[in-house]
Amino acid sequence: MKDRFSGTIRAGGGRIVVRKDHRPIRLIRIRVCFVIGLMIGTMGCDSPSSGDAAVKPSIPKPSEGVVRLPDDQVAGAGIEVHPVTRKEFRTHRDFPGTIAPNQHALAEVTTLVRGRVTEVYADLGQQVKAGDLLALLYSGELGMAQSAYLKAVARLYVAEQSYERAKMLLAEKVIGLAESQRRKGEMLSIRAEKREARDRLELYGMSEKQIRQLDGDHSIRSFVPIVAPFDGRVIARNLTKGEVVETTEKLFVVADLSEVWVLANIPEKDIPYISGGPTPEDQRVEVLVNAYPNQVFHGKITYVGDVLDIATRTMNLRLELPNLDKKLKPEMFATIRVYSEPEPNVLVVAEAAVQRDRERKFVFVQREPSVFEAREVKLGDSNGREVKVLDGLREGESVVTKGAFVLKSELLGEQV
């Protein structure tokens, strides 16, 4: 038996090593076959690569999209459609404003003579009528003025009687002409004093009736009544019993709030939107207030400013509003909505029908009961409820005005 030996036998692409113990060890060196690689490469050309699979198809514009829904889903989504129509169209602008009392029906009640408050009859918020007593003052100055008037009346009586006697004595040549003229001059001077004293009483607030009463009974009345100038409501009270008030003090403010003003400042750029002078018949003006969100008040423009405010570059605007139920309170914030001139025969669509996707605007047009086309449109001005259609729709086409969000979700979901 031969000794064990080791050797190498090459076979094909590998080799076999034979050890002396006759147990071969197979060492295979794997070589990549060029032909197999070529085949694999060829097969790879026929299947999509991972990079190609990541590329998404181009997203079509909404105007090119069509959404189909089952009939039951259309009913469940609450989709409503309405035809596109032509009609008279108005836009509007909103401006902030403030409610104020009508200055033509507002009175700041003061006293014409200095005095002390003895009684106060009117309270804040009280409804008063013209001539109602608001307060009572005691004035020493008024008493002195009445006394001066009565003295002037008495002196004038004496002077007039003296002059009448002088005329008779002159006729009988008992006195000379100079004496008659002196007495006449004295009478005229005292008559002027009486007129001055009477004017002072009127300045202190005494009426013609009160002065005639003073002439009749010669009773001095030092009490000054403070009365309401017209029917209205006391919106301010600035006096208390016992205090001394001056002629410069504002005791009461009485306002007739059956009509109020709304004051606003219009930016310079919006001035052409406001008609000058009284509101034309065809220009609508509405007033909205936060306290009554579901109510619209109608008024008219009564003043348009002629000069702009230098600091704010705004123009003053004033409206008059009826307020018979007294809902509108001074200093309330308000929004003035001014409508434009009506534009006839305009193609419009409901604002709720317009959908937006980035910079595009589109609506859903119903082709069939369950088929809707997303069509891009070009729009003009909007008044909050309707918007003017410039391009993309024709009169009579049915568009979705309610439930369009469901269609939009389906459309954008298909595009992803």
Secondary structure, DSSP 8 states (H G I E B T S, - for coil): ------EEEEETTEEEEE-TTS-EEEE------HHHHHHHHHHHHHS--HHHHT-------GGGEEEE--HHHHHHTT-EEEE-EEEEE--EEEEEEEEEE-GGGEEEE--SS-EEEEEE---TT-EE-TT-EEEEEE-HHHHHHHHHHHHHHHHHHHHHHHHHHHHHHHHTTSS-HHHHHHHHHHHHHHHHHHHHHHHHHHHTT--HHHHHHHHHH-----EEEEE-SSSEEEEEE---TT-EE-TTS--EEEE-TTEEEEEEEEEGGGGGGS-SSS--TT--EEEEETT-TT--EE-EEEEE-SS--TTT-EEEEEEEEE-TT----TT-EEEEEEE---EEEEEEEEGGG-EEETTEEEEEEEEETTEEEEEE-EEEEE-SSEEEEEES--TT-EEEEESHHHHHHHHHHHH-
